[in-house]
Amino acid sequence: MANDGKGQTILIIDDHPTNIEVLYDALDQAGYKVLVEMDGWHGIETVKSYPPDLILLDVMMPGIDGFETCRQLKSQQTTCEIPIIFMTALNDTTDKVKGLGLGAVDYITKPFQQEEVLARIGIHLKLRRANLELAQQKDILEQRVQERTTELSQALDNFKNAQLQLVQSEKMATLGNLVAGVAHEINNPLGFLKGSMNNTEEYIQDLFNYVQCVQQHHPLLAPDVTNLAEKIDLEFLCEDLPKLLDSMRVATERITDISTSLRTFSRADTCEKVACNLHEGIESTLLILKYRLKASQKRPTIEVITDYGKLPPVKCFLGQLNQVFMNILANAIDVLDTESVGRTFAELEANSQQIIIRTEVSSDQNTVVIRIKDNGSGMPEDIKLRIFDHLFTTKEVGKGTGLGLAIARQIVEETHNGKLICNSILGEGTEFIIKIPVS
């Protein structure tokens, strides 16, 4: 007999020594490793401890019969895939069908025909190997599918990030161009006003000197001149006009500050980070949003409280960080606007709506921390977990894109190697914490 068993293991479960001896010799000569048990209980334990490649199982045995032994083996995950061939002297078709129904793959009848036994065992071992190889290929295929899915998911994330960068760049470019254009248009007439005011002040002073000179050397003026002086209240005019000029000068200086803030907000970032004063960025952003903070018919002014620490210059792209400040502050205003609906003006005045901005340097002096907190109603945990997700928004259709905070996190964490954190407690409000490395 050719030795083609290749070391595969066969377990014989039979209570007849003669049957065991015949099968053992045939299988051993064919090159199989043979294990033997004489009852179902010990057979089950052996299968658990030393799983064979195939089981030859007698139907009629003391204790539990072959049917129950088969049922228990097939009910357990670790043993259910092992092929079982029933051995029986019965010719009852019902018993054969019952055995196959319990999960057996085949049956052989007693007395044994050696060639038939080996042929059936060989076929089922080949099927067993094929099934194992198929399962292995299935696992490999699933792993490849998982890897490919991961790659596609990463590619999708990269695409979303690219979209965010494009949207952010386009939005900042559009806003920057608009604000820079406004600042430029303001500067032209502003420069003219500043120069003209200096000349105007000199001209008016000359006129005052002339009037005083006339009054000094010609005290008796014609009645028409005296009447006109009284009509225009010359004395008040001479006293108030310098004050009016001072007020105009203060106004032009305020416009200059506004123009400077606009240019700070809209500054075009260079290809490298530049040391900047973050307070200037925050103030310029507040200036842009000032019209939204003012009182309206629906609510009082939203109070902005700033508690600035002493910050060192921070190497950053200030134009991009201004976009972060803009998104967070605009969202806070949106929340407070929404929560003012349905409340009376008096109620809102009694409990003023506030946005508090605090800045500080971390204890190790390596990180600047910016805290922006509103005293709204806060948000539930499920919303807080998703606020930085791409395209997620709680606003009405047409009022939110779901990009603002996703872009903000990208700017802070990816571009500046910082951290953007959201803390929110229902009934107490929401706080965003921006952490930016100093260098």
VEXGU-324286 format. One line per 5 residues: their letters; for each residue x negated, y, z of C-alpha. Coordinates in Angstrom, 2 decimals. Example, Ala and Ser with C-alpha at 12.3 -4.5 7.8 and 13.67 -1.06 7.14 Angstrom:
2
as	-12.30,-4.50,7.80  -13.67,-1.06,7.14 .
This chain:
439
mandg	0.00,0.00,0.00  -1.41,3.38,-0.98  -2.23,5.66,1.91  -0.29,8.80,0.89  1.29,9.83,4.19 .
kgqti	-1.33,12.57,4.59  -1.10,12.49,8.36  2.57,13.51,8.58  4.37,12.41,11.74  7.40,10.12,11.83 .
liidd	9.36,9.54,15.06  11.20,6.19,15.36  14.05,6.13,17.90  15.29,2.52,18.17  15.87,0.08,21.01 .
hptni	14.99,-3.05,18.97  11.29,-4.00,19.18  11.46,-6.04,15.98  12.75,-3.07,13.97  10.12,-0.84,15.52 .
evlyd	7.31,-3.26,14.67  8.38,-3.61,11.03  8.74,0.15,10.55  5.56,0.98,12.47  3.40,-1.31,10.33 .
aldqa	4.87,-0.04,7.06  4.53,3.62,8.02  1.05,3.20,9.47  -0.20,1.53,6.29  1.33,4.38,4.26 .
gykvl	-0.81,6.86,6.22  1.83,8.34,8.53  1.35,9.09,12.20  4.03,7.19,14.08  5.72,8.03,17.39 .
vemdg	8.16,5.63,19.07  10.97,6.08,21.62  13.54,3.44,22.62  16.50,5.64,23.65  18.12,8.93,22.73 .
whgie	17.17,10.91,25.85  13.45,10.18,25.56  13.68,10.75,21.83  15.08,14.25,22.35  12.32,15.12,24.88 .
tvksy	9.60,13.86,22.52  10.98,15.95,19.67  10.86,19.05,21.89  7.28,18.36,23.01  5.82,16.98,19.77 .
ppdli	8.04,17.96,16.84  7.70,15.33,14.08  8.07,15.89,10.34  10.94,13.36,10.12  13.04,11.21,12.49 .
lldvm	14.26,7.64,11.90  17.25,7.31,14.26  19.15,4.13,15.12  22.91,4.48,15.46  23.59,1.88,18.16 .
mpgid	21.51,2.50,21.31  22.09,2.33,25.08  22.77,5.59,26.94  23.62,8.08,24.22  24.03,6.67,20.73 .
gfetc	22.44,7.95,17.57  25.37,10.21,16.71  25.13,12.12,20.03  21.33,12.24,19.78  21.64,13.75,16.31 .
rqlks	24.26,16.25,17.47  22.05,17.50,20.30  18.97,17.81,18.07  20.92,19.74,15.44  22.41,22.08,18.04 .
qqttc	19.02,23.43,19.11  17.20,26.05,17.07  13.74,24.53,17.56  14.76,21.06,16.34  17.68,21.58,13.97 .
eipii	15.56,21.75,10.79  13.82,18.37,11.29  15.27,15.86,8.79  16.99,12.82,10.36  17.56,9.49,8.58 .
fmtal	20.02,7.15,10.28  19.21,3.43,10.53  22.26,1.21,10.72  23.42,-2.31,10.07  26.94,-1.02,9.62 .
ndttd	28.51,-0.88,6.22  31.43,1.22,7.42  31.66,4.27,5.18  33.31,6.24,8.00  30.20,5.90,10.20 .
kvkgl	27.93,6.95,7.35  30.03,10.00,6.61  30.08,10.86,10.33  26.29,10.70,10.47  25.89,12.90,7.41 .
glgav	28.47,15.29,8.82  26.38,15.69,11.98  23.43,16.88,9.89  21.55,13.71,8.93  19.97,13.85,5.47 .
dyitk	20.23,10.13,4.61  20.63,6.61,6.00  18.95,3.24,5.53  20.51,-0.11,6.30  19.17,-3.10,8.15 .
pfqqe	17.48,-5.37,7.31  14.95,-2.90,5.93  13.57,-2.92,2.43  10.06,-1.49,2.87  9.88,0.13,-0.57 .
evlar	13.29,1.74,-0.10  12.38,3.07,3.35  9.12,4.60,2.15  10.77,6.03,-0.98  13.55,7.72,1.00 .
igihl	11.08,9.03,3.59  8.80,10.36,0.83  11.64,12.17,-0.91  12.88,13.85,2.26  9.39,14.85,3.36 .
klrra	8.86,16.48,-0.03  12.18,18.28,0.39  11.10,19.27,3.90  7.80,20.68,2.58  9.65,22.49,-0.19 .
nlela	12.07,24.01,2.32  9.19,25.11,4.56  7.39,26.66,1.60  10.62,28.33,0.52  11.13,29.72,4.02 .
qqkdi	7.53,30.93,4.04  8.00,32.59,0.65  11.24,34.10,1.96  9.37,35.54,4.96  6.65,36.90,2.68 .
leqrv	9.27,38.39,0.36  11.13,39.97,3.30  7.86,41.38,4.58  7.09,42.82,1.16  10.60,44.26,0.95 .
qertt	10.13,45.78,4.40  6.76,47.22,3.40  8.22,48.59,0.19  11.19,50.01,2.10  8.77,51.67,4.49 .
elsqa	6.80,53.09,1.57  9.98,54.40,-0.06  11.14,55.84,3.25  7.79,57.57,3.66  7.99,58.83,0.10 .
ldnfk	11.49,60.15,0.80  10.24,61.88,3.95  7.38,63.39,1.96  9.85,64.56,-0.67  12.07,66.11,2.01 .
naqlq	9.05,67.83,3.52  8.09,69.13,0.10  11.64,70.42,-0.31  11.45,72.11,3.06  8.15,73.73,2.15 .
lvqse	9.56,74.98,-1.14  12.71,76.31,0.50  10.72,77.93,3.28  8.21,79.45,0.87  10.94,80.75,-1.42 .
kmatl	12.98,82.11,1.47  10.01,83.84,3.04  8.86,85.19,-0.31  12.32,86.58,-1.08  12.78,88.07,2.38 .
gnlva	9.21,89.35,2.44  9.56,91.03,-0.93  12.87,92.59,0.09  11.57,93.90,3.42  8.26,95.02,1.94 .
gvahe	10.15,96.84,-0.80  12.36,98.58,1.73  9.30,99.57,3.81  7.58,100.91,0.70  10.63,102.93,-0.31 .
innpl	10.85,104.34,3.22  7.18,105.31,3.25  7.37,107.56,0.19  10.02,110.03,1.48  8.66,109.58,5.00 .
gflkg	5.25,110.80,3.95  6.87,113.83,2.29  8.92,114.56,5.44  5.88,114.38,7.70  3.89,116.76,5.53 .
smnnt	6.85,119.09,5.05  7.61,119.24,8.77  4.15,120.52,9.56  4.55,123.24,6.92  8.11,123.98,8.07 .
eeyiq	6.93,124.44,11.63  4.29,126.91,10.47  6.79,128.80,8.28  9.34,129.05,11.08  6.72,130.25,13.51 .
dlfny	5.72,132.91,11.00  9.36,134.00,10.70  9.70,134.17,14.48  6.55,136.30,14.66  7.95,138.55,11.97 .
vqcvq	11.29,138.96,13.80  9.50,139.76,17.04  7.30,142.29,15.27  10.33,144.01,13.72  12.17,144.08,17.04 .
qhhpl	9.07,145.51,18.74  8.35,148.29,16.28  11.90,149.09,15.19  14.13,148.74,18.25  16.89,150.83,16.65 .
lapdv	18.06,148.65,13.78  20.92,149.34,11.44  24.34,148.26,12.81  24.71,145.59,10.06  21.40,143.99,11.16 .
tnlae	22.41,144.05,14.83  25.84,142.58,14.04  24.30,139.76,11.96  21.86,138.91,14.80  24.79,138.59,17.18 .
kidle	26.81,136.58,14.68  24.10,133.95,14.16  23.11,134.10,17.86  19.53,134.90,16.97  18.27,134.43,20.53 .
flced	19.70,130.88,20.77  18.47,130.04,17.28  14.91,131.06,18.18  15.09,128.92,21.31  16.77,125.82,19.80 .
lpkll	15.07,125.56,16.41  11.69,124.37,17.85  13.57,121.75,19.86  15.34,120.60,16.70  11.99,120.28,14.94 .
dsmrv	10.65,118.21,17.84  13.66,115.88,17.56  13.10,115.52,13.83  9.46,114.71,14.47  10.47,111.99,16.98 .
ateri	12.90,110.60,14.39  10.21,110.41,11.71  7.90,108.66,14.16  10.68,106.15,14.86  11.11,105.57,11.14 .
tdist	7.35,105.08,10.90  7.53,102.44,13.65  10.39,100.71,11.83  8.43,100.71,8.59  5.38,99.29,10.38 .
slrtf	7.53,96.55,11.94  9.05,95.68,8.57  5.60,95.35,7.05  4.47,93.24,10.02  7.40,90.88,9.57 .
sradt	6.97,90.59,5.81  3.20,90.28,5.81  1.90,87.86,3.21  -0.15,85.10,4.82  -3.66,84.46,3.55 .
cekva	-5.01,81.03,2.70  -6.58,80.86,6.17  -5.19,81.55,9.62  -5.86,85.03,10.95  -6.01,86.20,14.59 .
cnlhe	-2.70,87.97,15.26  -0.69,89.60,18.03  2.39,87.40,18.41  4.24,90.11,20.31  4.19,92.25,17.18 .
giest	5.78,89.38,15.26  8.52,88.93,17.88  9.25,92.66,18.02  9.40,92.96,14.24  11.86,90.04,14.14 .
llilk	14.03,91.63,16.82  14.06,94.82,14.75  15.34,92.93,11.70  18.10,91.37,13.84  18.91,94.51,15.81 .
yrlka	22.10,95.20,13.85  23.44,91.79,14.94  22.69,92.48,18.60  24.66,95.72,18.74  28.12,95.95,20.26 .
sqkrp	31.14,95.35,18.01  34.89,95.44,18.45  34.78,91.80,19.53  31.95,91.84,22.07  29.51,94.10,23.95 .
tievi	25.81,94.37,23.06  23.81,91.17,23.41  21.10,92.06,25.91  17.54,91.07,24.97  15.20,90.75,27.94 .
tdygk	11.49,90.49,27.20  8.95,89.35,29.75  5.66,89.41,27.88  2.52,87.97,29.39  -0.98,89.02,28.39 .
lppvk	-1.62,86.99,25.24  -4.93,86.70,23.41  -4.99,87.04,19.61  -3.81,83.75,18.12  -5.14,82.32,14.85 .
cflgq	-2.02,81.62,12.83  0.05,82.37,9.76  2.09,85.15,11.35  4.51,85.42,8.42  5.50,81.78,8.93 .
lnqvf	5.79,82.13,12.71  8.02,85.15,12.15  10.30,82.79,10.23  10.37,80.49,13.30  11.27,83.42,15.58 .
mnila	13.93,84.50,13.06  15.58,81.05,12.91  15.66,80.54,16.68  16.87,84.06,17.51  19.48,84.06,14.73 .
naidv	20.81,80.71,15.99  21.03,82.10,19.53  23.03,85.09,18.26  25.30,82.75,16.27  25.98,80.72,19.43 .
ldtes	26.80,83.77,21.52  29.01,85.19,18.74  30.93,81.92,18.50  31.39,81.68,22.26  32.72,85.23,22.48 .
vgrtf	35.76,84.23,20.42  38.84,83.94,22.61  37.32,85.96,25.47  38.24,89.53,26.30  35.83,92.44,26.08 .
aelea	36.09,92.90,29.84  35.21,89.25,30.50  32.14,89.51,28.30  31.07,92.73,29.98  31.39,91.11,33.42 .
nsqqi	29.16,88.22,32.28  26.77,89.81,29.82  25.42,87.71,27.00  21.64,87.54,27.10  18.63,86.32,25.17 .
iirte	15.50,86.10,27.31  12.05,85.97,25.70  9.04,85.08,27.85  5.43,84.59,26.80  2.49,83.20,28.72 .
vssdq	-0.82,81.41,28.34  -1.14,77.82,29.54  -3.21,77.10,32.65  -6.11,75.81,30.53  -6.04,79.03,28.45 .
ntvvi	-5.89,76.97,25.23  -2.21,77.36,24.36  0.21,80.25,23.99  3.75,79.46,25.17  6.80,81.37,23.89 .
rikdn	10.18,80.70,25.51  13.41,81.90,23.88  16.50,81.22,26.00  20.17,82.13,25.65  22.82,81.98,28.37 .
gsgmp	25.38,80.25,26.18  27.20,77.05,27.06  24.38,74.70,26.01  24.79,71.60,23.87  25.53,67.90,24.52 .
edikl	22.73,65.35,24.39  23.78,63.80,21.06  23.62,67.20,19.34  20.30,68.12,20.98  18.71,64.91,19.67 .
rifdh	19.59,65.84,16.06  19.05,69.60,15.83  15.66,69.24,14.13  16.98,66.69,11.58  16.86,67.59,7.91 .
lfttk	20.21,69.09,6.74  21.88,68.65,10.16  24.04,71.60,11.19  26.93,72.24,13.58  28.02,75.37,11.75 .
evgkg	30.97,75.67,9.41  30.55,74.91,5.73  28.82,77.83,4.04  27.40,79.22,7.29  24.51,76.83,7.88 .
tglgl	22.12,74.86,5.66  20.62,72.55,8.28  17.14,73.65,7.19  16.24,76.41,9.65  15.12,74.38,12.65 .
aiarq	13.66,71.60,10.50  11.48,74.22,8.80  10.66,75.78,12.18  9.43,72.45,13.55  7.36,71.84,10.42 .
iveet	5.73,75.27,10.69  4.96,74.90,14.41  3.92,71.24,14.54  2.42,70.50,11.12  1.04,73.86,10.02 .
hngkl	-0.09,75.09,13.45  -0.66,71.79,15.33  1.68,73.05,18.04  4.87,71.82,19.64  8.50,72.94,19.34 .
icnsi	10.73,71.72,22.19  14.44,72.21,22.85  15.85,72.10,26.38  19.60,72.49,26.75  21.91,72.07,29.72 .
lgegt	25.68,72.20,29.35  27.01,75.29,31.06  23.58,76.90,31.43  22.32,77.57,27.92  19.60,76.50,25.53 .
efiik	15.87,77.20,25.59  13.36,76.72,22.77  9.72,76.42,23.79  7.06,77.16,21.17  3.50,76.08,21.96 .
ipvs	0.74,77.30,19.67  -2.99,76.55,20.11  -4.99,79.75,20.56  -7.54,78.70,17.93 .
